[in-house]
Amino acid sequence: MSATPLPSLAPGVSADALAVIPSRLLKRAEKLAAGSDSWQVTLVDDGFRVEVGTTTVTYVEDKFECSCLISPKCAHIGAVCMAAPIAAEAEDSTEPSAGGVDKPAADKTTTDTDSAAQAAWAKKLPAVADIAGCVSQAQDITSAICDQGLANLSARFHMQLLALVRTTRVVGLPRLERAITALATLSQDARVGKPVARGEVARQLFAVAMVAHLLDRDPRDRDAIGAARRAYKPLELSGAQNATFIPLYAEPIVTTSGFAGMSITLCTRGGDMFSITKTPPGDASAVPTIWYGPVRLGDMHCSHAHLARHMLLMSGGKGSADGRIGSGKGVRAALGQEVSLELIRSLSLPGDLSLVSGVVCDATLKELSLNTREGIVTVNFSAAARRTNIRNLVNLILATNPDDRGVTCLIHGSEVVCLWPEDNWLQLKPEQGGRIFPGLDSVSAVAGAPVDAQQQTDFAAPPTRGVSDVLTVWLERCALGGRSAIRTHHAACAADVRLLNDAGAPYAAELLQRFVTDPTPRHGLSLVAYLQS
């Protein structure tokens, strides 16, 4: 396996290269791409070189060349295009992406100002005809997947996905572009033989179908169009106050639109607030991988979990208008000393952040109650934390002697985002630096877990084969295997319909029967809407 990973390619570059390759050779390209882990990759000026078996593929200045006799219409170039990761949309250092839309900040002073902002925003909208063209292609793609299943579609179909990623970027439909990119990435994994979770395929398939439906209904729907990628500009880092960033807290992020990850909030000694955020397509199960995964910032070699506990020294950085730190070229970054509670106490915290000390008198999967000098204070765990990694923490709190639960909490609004236990009664590891970020950090499991055995909350484990379990499995079967997978399990439909009726969900039973009879994107969206209601 090459020590150098295969660089990413713009979707348009891959789509154009694949378009000229004959179908027979595309099938061979898929087989070659499955062995991409063994390729030798070498970076060169303005491109890279790949050894595919005994053949060399070179990509320089947006052009492919191959050492074989039928280049560029060869399987070797096709294999590289199929195996290369899909490049993210390029960031613009001065303006939002062409055609993209950034919602203006709300101005509460006058309605005239607000109307002017609305009009300015509308001028940036893509043309209705361009939106309609993208919607039509997206609907064709989702229909094809529901009909045949993502795993059964051809390389030509993958090429159509890549082409649509490019088109949505050019037109300026950020929400549809991101959903299509996620689906194209799953298609790519299936092409090269990587394991693909059918739940993730279903979620991304119907995310595309939902955005296409919203844009078809109203091409001017701001939420359906989405926001353009942030513009990043050089940060003013002169002076020690501005070049040193102190991480205050980190929190998990799980969105309803299909993105998950984490965000680290930092401040400078001058009081400016920044964040380092990573939220790729995914669900709550992806959060730990990102949290313990590598930081992409300059030449740093550490995890996000490690960065969140140490001061950050940086030069040459860029930031967006809302304070996000970018990871572009020219960034130099290094870790400083570990951040202590005493250091946080010495800072002038913003108004929405506060430190509260006391003794934990109760804990549930929703909230934490502290006995402080001012009385009982109750703070919440965030919704994202409750969906990720909170149960073991609550169990450990409840299993500890109540007199030994001294703690200092950093509160953001009404949510606890960081805890410093006194005398380490939470049994934190040395690398955790004496503090824990709820929903991100793991703690030791407790035998006879109190929450699992006694507490009843709205986040308790669902009953076996609940309504959502029944509906979800049919959506997943369709997404990966298409109509043939639905037909294979058709006999189970009657039993599931009875189960739904017995569970007091007759409308869910009706929607399921309709979907199994005719598994189209529209009928699938009906099930998705029911699950989200």
ROZA-918173 format. One line per field, with one value per residue: x, y, z negated of N, C-alpha, C in turn. Coordinates in steps of 0.2 Angstrom, whole numbers. Layout:
% residues N
neast X;...
nnorth Y;...
nup Z;...
caeast X;...
canorth Y;...
caup Z;...
ceast X;...
cnorth Y;...
cup Z;...
END
This chain:
% residues 533
neast 4;3;11;7;-8;-21;-24;-38;-51;-59;-76;-81;-70;-67;-79;-79;-68;-72;-83;-78;-74;-76;-90;-86;-73;-75;-80;-69;-62;-68;-65;-51;-50;-54;-43;-35;-29;-16;-9;4;7;13;17;17;23;9;0;-1;6;2;5;-3;-4;7;6;7;-2;-4;-8;-9;-10;-24;-26;-27;-15;-9;2;-2;-7;-20;-23;-32;-43;-44;-45;-37;-35;-49;-50;-43;-50;-62;-58;-52;-55;-69;-67;-69;-79;-71;-64;-68;-58;-63;-77;-93;-97;-99;-115;-120;-129;-129;-138;-143;-139;-151;-160;-166;-170;-178;-192;-190;-176;-175;-183;-175;-163;-169;-172;-159;-154;-162;-158;-146;-151;-151;-155;-172;-174;-162;-162;-172;-167;-157;-165;-173;-163;-159;-170;-171;-160;-163;-174;-169;-161;-170;-176;-167;-157;-143;-131;-132;-131;-123;-107;-108;-119;-113;-105;-115;-119;-107;-107;-118;-115;-105;-113;-123;-114;-110;-122;-126;-132;-131;-136;-142;-131;-122;-129;-130;-116;-112;-120;-114;-101;-104;-108;-96;-88;-95;-92;-79;-78;-78;-85;-102;-113;-130;-140;-134;-134;-148;-152;-145;-149;-163;-162;-157;-168;-178;-173;-174;-187;-192;-186;-192;-206;-205;-194;-188;-186;-178;-172;-171;-162;-151;-135;-121;-104;-93;-84;-67;-55;-38;-32;-30;-16;-6;5;5;-7;-16;-11;-12;-23;-36;-43;-60;-71;-78;-90;-102;-110;-125;-135;-152;-152;-143;-129;-115;-103;-91;-87;-75;-73;-64;-54;-46;-33;-36;-50;-57;-68;-67;-69;-66;-72;-79;-90;-95;-105;-116;-121;-126;-117;-105;-99;-89;-78;-74;-71;-60;-52;-39;-33;-35;-25;-13;3;0;-1;-12;-26;-43;-48;-37;-32;-42;-39;-27;-18;-17;-6;-4;0;-2;-15;-33;-49;-67;-82;-90;-81;-75;-61;-50;-42;-32;-19;-2;-4;3;4;4;4;2;3;-6;-23;-29;-41;-39;-33;-45;-53;-46;-49;-59;-74;-86;-104;-113;-107;-102;-95;-99;-99;-101;-109;-114;-130;-140;-143;-148;-152;-155;-152;-142;-141;-135;-129;-126;-118;-128;-139;-150;-145;-150;-144;-144;-140;-134;-145;-138;-127;-135;-138;-127;-114;-117;-123;-114;-107;-117;-121;-109;-109;-120;-116;-107;-102;-113;-107;-95;-95;-90;-89;-84;-93;-93;-104;-114;-126;-139;-134;-123;-106;-94;-85;-76;-71;-69;-54;-54;-65;-72;-64;-55;-44;-26;-23;-34;-34;-40;-53;-69;-79;-95;-104;-94;-82;-77;-80;-77;-86;-100;-103;-119;-127;-135;-144;-148;-155;-164;-169;-181;-182;-185;-176;-173;-169;-177;-192;-191;-192;-199;-210;-202;-191;-197;-201;-189;-180;-186;-184;-170;-168;-173;-165;-152;-154;-164;-180;-179;-174;-184;-195;-189;-191;-204;-214;-213;-219;-233;-233;-226;-235;-246;-240;-238;-251;-255;-247;-253;-252;-259;-259;-245;-244;-252;-244;-232;-237;-240;-228;-220;-228;-226;-211;-206;-197;-205;-215;-206;-202;-213;-213;-202;-205;-215;-208;-200;-210
nnorth -6;11;24;37;44;43;57;69;72;84;83;85;83;70;65;69;62;49;48;47;34;17;6;-7;-6;1;-8;-16;-6;-4;-16;-14;-3;-8;-13;-2;1;-5;3;13;29;45;62;75;91;101;90;72;55;39;22;9;-7;-13;-1;17;30;47;63;79;96;96;86;70;57;41;27;17;10;15;26;42;34;23;9;11;25;27;19;26;37;32;28;39;51;62;79;92;107;121;134;151;165;178;180;172;156;155;158;153;155;165;168;184;193;195;210;220;232;241;238;241;240;227;222;227;219;206;208;210;197;189;192;185;172;157;154;150;140;134;128;119;110;104;98;89;80;75;69;59;51;47;39;29;23;18;9;0;-1;5;-3;-10;-3;4;9;20;26;30;40;49;54;60;70;78;82;92;100;105;113;123;129;133;127;123;114;103;100;95;84;76;74;66;55;51;48;36;28;27;20;8;4;1;-9;-7;-8;-4;4;0;8;21;23;23;34;45;44;47;60;67;65;72;86;88;87;98;109;107;109;123;133;144;142;145;138;125;128;131;136;145;139;144;160;162;172;180;179;191;190;196;199;192;190;188;177;166;153;148;134;133;124;109;101;89;88;85;85;87;87;78;78;76;77;87;102;113;126;141;154;170;178;191;191;187;176;160;145;127;116;101;93;81;72;61;51;50;40;42;52;49;44;55;64;57;57;63;80;92;104;115;108;99;85;77;72;78;77;79;91;99;101;108;123;132;137;148;153;162;158;157;163;162;173;170;166;153;143;140;128;130;132;137;138;137;128;123;114;120;123;113;116;122;122;133;142;144;150;162;170;182;178;176;183;172;161;153;148;136;129;115;102;86;82;75;66;63;56;68;79;88;90;102;105;120;135;144;137;124;120;117;110;107;93;93;91;84;78;69;60;54;50;48;40;31;41;46;35;32;44;42;30;34;39;51;61;63;70;82;96;106;115;121;131;134;145;136;124;111;110;106;98;98;87;86;79;69;60;55;46;49;48;51;58;65;77;81;85;83;82;82;70;68;63;47;37;26;11;6;-8;-15;-4;10;19;11;1;7;20;29;37;49;45;32;15;9;-1;-19;-21;-9;4;13;4;-5;2;8;-3;-7;4;4;-8;-5;5;0;-12;-11;-13;-27;-32;-28;-37;-49;-50;-49;-57;-54;-43;-43;-47;-37;-26;-31;-30;-16;-12;-18;-11;1;10;13;21;21;8;8;17;9;-2;4;8;-4;-10;-1;4;19;35;45;38;33;44;48;38;42;55;52;45;56;64
nup 0;4;-4;-2;0;12;21;21;33;44;46;59;67;66;71;84;89;88;96;109;110;116;112;110;106;94;85;83;77;65;58;58;49;37;32;27;16;16;25;31;26;32;28;39;47;49;49;49;49;53;51;58;57;70;77;79;73;76;69;73;72;74;84;90;93;99;99;107;123;127;122;120;117;108;97;86;83;80;69;59;59;53;41;34;21;20;23;12;14;20;9;9;6;5;9;8;15;33;38;26;11;-3;-18;-23;-38;-50;-52;-63;-64;-55;-44;-31;-29;-31;-20;-10;-11;-9;5;10;7;15;28;29;32;41;58;62;72;73;60;61;71;63;53;61;65;53;48;58;55;41;44;52;43;33;41;45;36;27;26;38;49;64;70;78;72;61;66;70;58;53;63;60;47;51;59;50;42;50;54;41;30;15;5;11;19;9;4;15;17;6;9;21;16;8;19;26;16;16;30;29;21;7;-10;-12;-21;-22;-29;-29;-15;-12;-20;-13;0;-2;-7;4;12;5;5;19;20;13;20;32;29;24;32;26;13;-1;-11;-5;6;-1;-10;-4;-3;-16;-15;-17;-25;-27;-44;-56;-64;-71;-85;-102;-108;-98;-91;-98;-103;-114;-118;-124;-125;-118;-108;-102;-86;-78;-65;-58;-44;-40;-43;-53;-67;-75;-85;-90;-101;-103;-110;-109;-119;-118;-117;-106;-97;-90;-80;-77;-66;-61;-51;-42;-30;-38;-53;-71;-75;-69;-75;-86;-78;-71;-81;-88;-77;-65;-65;-53;-50;-45;-48;-58;-69;-77;-86;-86;-99;-106;-103;-108;-121;-123;-121;-106;-94;-81;-64;-48;-46;-41;-42;-43;-41;-52;-61;-60;-58;-45;-35;-25;-13;-18;-32;-48;-62;-79;-95;-111;-129;-141;-144;-158;-172;-180;-171;-162;-171;-173;-162;-152;-150;-137;-138;-136;-142;-157;-173;-184;-200;-211;-219;-212;-213;-206;-191;-175;-158;-152;-159;-172;-189;-201;-217;-223;-231;-229;-229;-221;-205;-189;-174;-156;-146;-129;-115;-105;-112;-119;-110;-107;-116;-130;-140;-148;-155;-164;-171;-178;-186;-194;-200;-209;-226;-233;-241;-235;-223;-219;-207;-193;-181;-164;-157;-143;-138;-143;-143;-148;-144;-147;-160;-175;-186;-204;-212;-203;-202;-192;-186;-175;-161;-160;-148;-146;-152;-164;-162;-155;-140;-137;-128;-119;-124;-131;-145;-159;-158;-169;-180;-182;-177;-182;-175;-164;-171;-179;-176;-167;-153;-139;-130;-132;-127;-112;-110;-105;-88;-84;-78;-70;-67;-59;-48;-43;-39;-27;-19;-18;-12;1;5;6;13;22;32;33;21;13;18;15;1;0;-6;-19;-21;-24;-37;-44;-42;-49;-62;-63;-63;-75;-84;-85;-74;-61;-50;-47;-43;-31;-23;-22;-15;-3;1;3;13;23;25;25;26;21;13;4;-2;-9;-19;-26;-30;-39;-49;-54;-59
caeast 0;7;11;4;-15;-23;-27;-45;-52;-65;-81;-81;-64;-69;-85;-77;-63;-76;-87;-75;-71;-81;-93;-83;-67;-77;-81;-63;-59;-71;-60;-44;-51;-55;-36;-32;-25;-10;-6;10;5;18;14;22;21;2;-3;1;7;-1;7;-8;0;13;5;8;-6;-1;-13;-5;-14;-31;-26;-24;-11;-8;7;-4;-8;-26;-25;-35;-49;-42;-47;-32;-38;-56;-49;-41;-56;-67;-55;-50;-60;-72;-64;-74;-79;-65;-66;-66;-56;-66;-84;-96;-96;-103;-122;-122;-133;-128;-143;-141;-141;-158;-159;-173;-172;-184;-194;-187;-170;-176;-185;-169;-159;-172;-171;-152;-153;-165;-154;-141;-154;-150;-161;-177;-173;-156;-164;-177;-163;-154;-170;-175;-158;-159;-176;-170;-155;-166;-179;-165;-158;-176;-178;-162;-153;-136;-126;-133;-131;-117;-102;-111;-123;-109;-103;-120;-119;-102;-108;-123;-111;-102;-118;-126;-109;-110;-128;-127;-137;-127;-139;-142;-124;-119;-132;-127;-109;-112;-122;-108;-96;-106;-108;-89;-86;-98;-89;-72;-78;-78;-91;-106;-119;-136;-143;-131;-136;-155;-152;-142;-154;-169;-160;-157;-175;-181;-171;-176;-195;-193;-185;-198;-212;-203;-187;-186;-186;-171;-169;-169;-156;-145;-131;-115;-98;-90;-78;-61;-50;-33;-33;-25;-13;0;5;4;-14;-20;-9;-13;-30;-37;-50;-64;-75;-80;-97;-104;-115;-129;-140;-157;-151;-139;-122;-113;-96;-90;-85;-71;-74;-58;-54;-39;-33;-40;-57;-60;-70;-66;-71;-63;-78;-79;-96;-96;-111;-116;-126;-123;-112;-99;-95;-82;-72;-71;-68;-53;-48;-34;-35;-32;-23;-6;6;-2;-2;-15;-33;-47;-49;-31;-32;-47;-36;-21;-18;-16;-2;-5;2;-4;-22;-38;-55;-73;-85;-93;-76;-72;-54;-49;-36;-29;-11;2;-5;8;1;7;1;5;2;-12;-27;-32;-47;-37;-33;-51;-55;-43;-51;-65;-78;-92;-109;-117;-103;-101;-93;-103;-96;-105;-109;-119;-135;-144;-141;-152;-149;-157;-150;-138;-143;-129;-130;-121;-119;-134;-145;-150;-144;-151;-142;-145;-135;-137;-148;-133;-124;-139;-139;-120;-110;-119;-125;-109;-106;-123;-121;-104;-110;-125;-113;-102;-104;-115;-103;-88;-96;-88;-87;-85;-95;-94;-111;-116;-133;-142;-131;-116;-102;-87;-85;-69;-72;-64;-51;-54;-69;-75;-59;-53;-37;-21;-23;-40;-32;-44;-60;-73;-84;-101;-106;-88;-77;-79;-78;-77;-93;-101;-107;-126;-128;-141;-148;-151;-159;-170;-171;-185;-182;-187;-170;-172;-169;-184;-194;-189;-196;-204;-213;-197;-187;-200;-201;-182;-177;-188;-181;-163;-168;-174;-159;-146;-155;-170;-186;-178;-173;-191;-198;-186;-194;-211;-218;-212;-223;-239;-232;-225;-241;-250;-236;-239;-258;-256;-244;-257;-249;-262;-256;-238;-245;-254;-239;-228;-240;-240;-221;-218;-231;-223;-205;-203;-194;-211;-218;-201;-202;-219;-211;-197;-209;-219;-203;-198;-215
canorth 0;17;29;43;43;45;64;70;75;87;78;87;80;62;63;70;57;43;49;44;27;12;3;-13;-4;4;-13;-17;0;-5;-21;-12;2;-12;-14;4;1;-7;7;18;36;50;68;79;98;102;84;66;50;33;15;4;-13;-11;5;23;36;54;68;85;102;94;82;63;53;34;24;11;12;17;32;42;30;17;7;13;31;26;16;31;42;29;27;45;54;68;85;97;113;126;140;158;169;184;180;166;152;157;156;151;159;166;172;190;193;198;217;221;240;243;233;243;237;219;221;228;213;201;209;208;190;186;193;180;166;154;154;144;135;130;124;114;105;100;94;84;75;72;64;53;47;44;34;24;19;15;4;-5;-1;8;-8;-14;2;4;14;25;29;34;46;54;57;65;76;82;86;98;105;109;118;128;132;136;124;120;109;98;98;91;78;72;72;61;49;49;45;30;25;26;15;2;3;-1;-15;-5;-10;2;3;2;13;27;24;25;41;50;43;51;67;70;65;77;92;89;88;105;113;106;113;130;134;150;140;147;132;120;130;131;142;144;138;150;163;163;177;179;181;196;186;199;200;186;190;185;171;160;151;144;130;133;118;105;98;85;90;80;89;84;87;72;79;74;79;90;108;115;133;144;161;173;182;197;190;185;169;156;138;122;112;96;90;78;68;55;52;51;35;44;57;47;43;62;67;55;57;68;87;95;111;115;101;96;78;76;71;84;77;81;98;103;101;111;129;132;142;147;158;161;155;160;162;165;179;168;163;146;143;136;124;131;132;142;138;134;127;119;114;123;120;110;121;120;126;140;146;146;155;169;173;186;174;180;183;166;156;154;143;134;124;112;94;84;79;70;65;59;57;74;85;87;95;103;109;125;140;148;133;119;123;112;112;102;90;95;86;80;74;64;55;51;46;51;35;29;46;47;29;33;49;39;25;37;42;57;66;64;72;89;97;113;115;126;131;138;145;132;117;109;108;104;96;97;83;86;73;64;54;52;41;51;46;56;62;69;83;83;88;79;85;77;68;67;59;41;36;19;8;4;-14;-14;3;13;22;5;-3;10;27;29;44;49;43;25;11;8;-8;-23;-20;-4;6;15;-1;-9;6;9;-8;-7;10;2;-13;-2;10;-4;-18;-9;-17;-34;-33;-28;-43;-55;-50;-47;-61;-52;-36;-44;-48;-30;-22;-33;-28;-9;-11;-20;-6;7;14;10;25;19;2;10;19;4;-6;8;8;-11;-11;3;8;25;40;49;34;32;51;48;35;47;61;49;44;62;68
caup 0;5;-10;1;2;19;20;23;40;45;49;66;71;66;75;91;91;88;102;116;110;118;107;109;102;88;81;81;73;58;55;56;44;31;29;27;10;18;30;28;28;31;30;44;48;52;50;46;54;50;54;58;60;73;81;76;75;74;69;72;75;76;89;89;98;97;103;111;130;129;118;113;117;106;90;80;81;77;62;55;58;49;34;31;17;23;20;10;18;18;5;11;0;4;10;8;21;38;38;20;7;-10;-20;-26;-45;-51;-54;-67;-66;-51;-39;-25;-29;-30;-13;-5;-12;-5;12;12;7;21;34;30;33;47;63;61;77;70;54;64;74;58;50;65;65;46;48;62;51;36;47;54;37;30;45;46;30;28;28;44;55;68;69;81;68;56;70;70;51;53;67;56;42;54;61;44;39;55;53;35;25;10;1;16;20;3;3;21;16;1;12;25;12;7;25;27;12;19;36;28;16;0;-13;-12;-26;-19;-32;-26;-8;-12;-22;-8;5;-3;-8;11;15;1;7;25;20;10;25;37;26;24;33;22;6;-3;-15;0;10;-6;-11;-1;-8;-19;-13;-22;-23;-32;-50;-59;-70;-74;-92;-106;-110;-93;-88;-103;-104;-120;-118;-129;-125;-112;-108;-96;-82;-74;-62;-55;-37;-38;-45;-60;-69;-82;-85;-96;-102;-105;-111;-110;-125;-116;-118;-100;-97;-84;-81;-72;-65;-56;-51;-35;-30;-43;-59;-77;-76;-66;-79;-89;-73;-69;-87;-89;-71;-64;-64;-46;-51;-44;-48;-65;-69;-83;-86;-88;-106;-109;-101;-112;-128;-122;-117;-99;-91;-73;-59;-42;-46;-38;-46;-40;-45;-58;-66;-58;-56;-39;-34;-18;-12;-21;-39;-52;-68;-84;-101;-117;-135;-142;-146;-165;-175;-182;-165;-160;-176;-172;-155;-153;-146;-134;-142;-136;-145;-164;-177;-190;-204;-216;-220;-208;-217;-202;-184;-170;-151;-149;-163;-178;-195;-205;-224;-224;-236;-228;-228;-216;-198;-184;-167;-152;-141;-123;-111;-101;-117;-122;-104;-105;-121;-137;-145;-153;-160;-168;-175;-182;-191;-199;-204;-214;-232;-232;-244;-232;-217;-217;-200;-190;-175;-160;-155;-137;-139;-148;-142;-151;-138;-150;-167;-179;-192;-209;-214;-197;-204;-186;-183;-168;-159;-160;-142;-146;-155;-170;-160;-150;-136;-137;-121;-115;-128;-134;-152;-160;-159;-176;-180;-185;-176;-185;-170;-160;-175;-183;-174;-161;-149;-132;-126;-133;-121;-109;-111;-99;-82;-85;-71;-66;-65;-54;-42;-41;-36;-20;-15;-17;-7;7;7;8;18;27;32;32;14;10;20;11;-6;0;-11;-26;-22;-28;-45;-46;-42;-55;-68;-64;-65;-82;-88;-85;-69;-55;-44;-45;-39;-25;-19;-20;-10;3;3;5;19;28;21;29;21;18;8;-1;-6;-14;-25;-29;-33;-45;-54;-56;-62
ceast 4;6;8;-3;-17;-27;-34;-45;-58;-70;-82;-76;-65;-74;-83;-72;-67;-80;-85;-73;-77;-83;-89;-77;-69;-78;-74;-60;-62;-66;-54;-45;-52;-48;-32;-28;-17;-6;-1;8;11;16;20;19;14;-1;-1;2;5;2;1;-6;6;12;5;2;-4;-7;-9;-9;-21;-32;-24;-20;-9;-2;5;-6;-15;-28;-27;-41;-48;-45;-43;-34;-45;-55;-47;-46;-61;-64;-53;-56;-63;-70;-70;-74;-74;-68;-64;-64;-59;-74;-86;-96;-101;-110;-124;-126;-131;-134;-140;-143;-147;-156;-166;-174;-178;-186;-191;-180;-170;-178;-179;-164;-162;-171;-164;-151;-156;-161;-148;-144;-152;-156;-165;-176;-167;-158;-168;-173;-160;-159;-172;-169;-157;-164;-175;-165;-159;-171;-175;-163;-164;-178;-173;-157;-146;-131;-126;-132;-124;-113;-104;-116;-119;-106;-108;-120;-113;-103;-113;-120;-108;-107;-121;-121;-109;-116;-129;-132;-134;-130;-140;-135;-121;-122;-130;-120;-108;-115;-117;-103;-98;-106;-101;-86;-89;-94;-82;-72;-77;-84;-95;-112;-125;-140;-141;-134;-144;-155;-150;-147;-160;-168;-160;-164;-179;-179;-174;-184;-196;-192;-190;-204;-211;-196;-184;-185;-179;-168;-167;-163;-150;-140;-124;-109;-95;-84;-73;-56;-44;-34;-28;-22;-6;-1;3;-3;-18;-18;-9;-21;-31;-43;-54;-68;-76;-87;-98;-110;-118;-135;-146;-156;-145;-131;-121;-105;-95;-87;-81;-71;-68;-59;-47;-39;-36;-47;-61;-62;-69;-68;-67;-69;-77;-86;-98;-103;-111;-121;-122;-117;-106;-95;-89;-76;-69;-68;-61;-49;-43;-37;-31;-31;-16;-3;5;-3;-5;-22;-37;-48;-43;-30;-36;-45;-30;-22;-15;-12;-2;-2;-1;-11;-27;-45;-61;-76;-88;-88;-73;-65;-53;-43;-32;-21;-8;0;0;4;4;3;5;3;-5;-17;-30;-38;-45;-36;-40;-54;-52;-45;-58;-70;-84;-98;-113;-113;-102;-99;-97;-100;-101;-104;-115;-124;-140;-142;-146;-149;-151;-153;-145;-140;-137;-132;-125;-123;-126;-140;-144;-150;-145;-148;-143;-139;-138;-140;-143;-129;-128;-140;-132;-117;-111;-120;-120;-107;-111;-122;-115;-105;-115;-122;-108;-105;-106;-111;-96;-89;-95;-86;-88;-87;-95;-100;-112;-123;-136;-139;-124;-112;-95;-88;-77;-71;-67;-61;-52;-59;-73;-69;-56;-46;-33;-22;-30;-40;-37;-51;-63;-78;-89;-103;-100;-83;-80;-76;-79;-84;-94;-106;-114;-128;-135;-146;-152;-156;-165;-173;-175;-185;-184;-182;-169;-172;-176;-186;-192;-194;-201;-206;-207;-192;-190;-199;-194;-179;-180;-185;-174;-163;-168;-168;-153;-148;-161;-176;-185;-177;-180;-195;-196;-189;-201;-216;-218;-217;-229;-238;-230;-231;-245;-246;-238;-246;-258;-252;-247;-255;-252;-260;-249;-239;-247;-248;-234;-231;-239;-233;-219;-222;-228;-217;-202;-201;-200;-214;-213;-201;-208;-217;-206;-200;-213;-214;-200;-203;-216
cnorth 6;21;35;41;46;52;64;73;78;83;79;83;73;61;64;64;50;43;46;37;22;8;-4;-12;-2;-2;-16;-12;-2;-11;-19;-7;-2;-13;-8;5;-1;-3;11;25;41;57;72;86;98;96;78;61;43;26;10;-2;-11;-5;11;28;42;59;75;91;100;90;75;60;46;31;19;14;15;23;38;38;23;15;10;20;31;23;21;36;39;28;33;48;60;74;89;103;118;132;146;162;176;184;173;162;155;154;154;156;160;171;178;190;197;205;219;228;242;238;235;240;230;218;222;222;207;202;208;201;187;187;188;173;163;154;148;138;130;125;118;108;101;95;88;78;71;67;58;48;43;38;28;19;15;9;-2;-6;1;3;-11;-9;2;9;20;29;33;40;51;58;62;71;81;85;92;103;109;114;124;132;136;134;120;114;103;95;93;84;73;70;66;54;46;46;38;25;23;20;8;0;-1;-7;-13;-7;-3;0;5;7;20;28;26;33;46;50;48;58;70;70;71;84;93;90;95;110;113;110;120;131;140;148;141;141;126;122;129;137;140;142;144;153;164;168;177;182;186;192;189;200;193;185;186;179;165;159;146;140;130;127;115;102;94;89;85;84;84;83;82;74;78;76;82;97;110;123;136;151;163;177;189;197;188;178;166;149;134;117;107;92;87;75;62;56;51;46;37;49;55;46;50;65;64;54;63;75;89;102;111;108;98;89;76;75;78;83;79;89;102;104;105;118;128;138;142;154;157;158;160;159;165;170;177;165;157;147;138;133;124;131;138;142;134;134;122;119;117;119;117;115;118;124;133;144;149;151;162;173;177;182;178;179;176;160;158;147;142;128;122;105;92;80;74;71;61;60;64;80;83;92;95;107;114;130;144;144;128;122;117;114;106;99;92;89;81;76;68;58;52;47;49;46;33;34;47;41;30;38;46;33;28;40;49;63;67;67;79;90;104;112;121;126;136;139;142;125;117;107;106;103;95;93;84;80;67;58;51;47;43;49;52;61;66;76;86;85;83;83;80;76;66;62;53;41;28;17;6;-3;-12;-7;5;15;16;2;0;16;26;36;43;46;35;21;9;1;-12;-22;-15;-1;9;10;-5;-5;7;4;-9;-2;8;-3;-10;2;6;-9;-16;-13;-25;-36;-33;-34;-49;-55;-48;-51;-58;-45;-37;-44;-41;-26;-24;-30;-20;-8;-12;-15;1;12;12;14;23;12;3;12;14;-1;-3;7;2;-12;-7;7;14;30;44;45;33;39;51;44;39;52;58;48;50;66;66
cup 0;-2;-8;3;9;18;23;30;40;48;57;70;71;71;83;94;92;94;108;116;112;112;105;104;95;83;78;76;66;55;53;50;37;28;28;21;11;23;27;31;27;33;34;44;52;53;46;51;50;54;53;61;63;78;76;78;72;74;68;76;78;82;87;94;95;102;107;118;132;125;122;112;114;99;84;78;78;70;57;54;53;41;30;27;21;19;18;14;15;14;9;5;0;5;9;15;27;38;31;16;0;-13;-24;-34;-46;-54;-57;-68;-62;-46;-32;-24;-28;-23;-8;-5;-8;2;14;12;13;27;35;31;40;52;62;66;75;64;57;67;69;55;54;65;58;46;52;58;45;38;49;48;33;34;45;40;31;30;34;50;58;67;73;77;63;60;70;63;51;57;64;51;45;56;55;41;44;54;47;31;20;6;5;18;15;2;9;20;11;4;17;22;10;13;27;23;14;25;34;23;9;-3;-13;-17;-23;-22;-30;-19;-8;-15;-17;-2;4;-5;-1;13;11;4;14;25;17;16;31;35;26;26;29;15;4;-7;-10;4;5;-6;-7;-6;-10;-16;-18;-20;-28;-38;-52;-65;-72;-82;-96;-107;-105;-90;-92;-104;-109;-119;-124;-130;-119;-113;-102;-92;-78;-71;-59;-47;-35;-39;-52;-61;-75;-80;-91;-96;-106;-106;-111;-116;-124;-116;-111;-100;-90;-85;-75;-72;-60;-56;-44;-36;-35;-48;-65;-78;-73;-70;-83;-84;-71;-75;-89;-82;-70;-62;-57;-47;-51;-44;-55;-64;-76;-81;-88;-96;-110;-109;-106;-119;-128;-119;-110;-97;-84;-70;-52;-41;-43;-42;-42;-44;-52;-63;-65;-56;-50;-39;-28;-18;-16;-29;-42;-59;-73;-91;-106;-123;-136;-145;-153;-167;-177;-176;-162;-165;-175;-166;-157;-148;-143;-139;-142;-139;-153;-167;-183;-194;-210;-216;-216;-213;-213;-195;-180;-163;-148;-153;-169;-183;-199;-212;-224;-230;-235;-228;-223;-209;-194;-177;-163;-148;-134;-119;-107;-106;-119;-116;-103;-111;-128;-142;-150;-158;-165;-173;-180;-188;-196;-203;-209;-220;-231;-235;-240;-225;-216;-210;-198;-183;-171;-156;-149;-137;-144;-148;-145;-145;-141;-157;-169;-185;-197;-211;-209;-199;-198;-182;-176;-167;-159;-154;-141;-149;-161;-168;-155;-146;-134;-130;-117;-118;-131;-141;-153;-161;-166;-176;-184;-184;-178;-180;-166;-164;-178;-180;-168;-158;-142;-128;-128;-127;-119;-110;-104;-94;-83;-78;-67;-63;-59;-47;-39;-37;-29;-16;-14;-12;0;9;9;14;23;26;31;25;11;12;16;4;-6;-5;-18;-27;-26;-35;-48;-46;-48;-62;-69;-66;-73;-87;-88;-80;-62;-49;-42;-41;-32;-20;-17;-15;-3;6;6;12;25;25;25;23;17;12;2;-6;-11;-20;-29;-33;-39;-50;-57;-60;-70
END
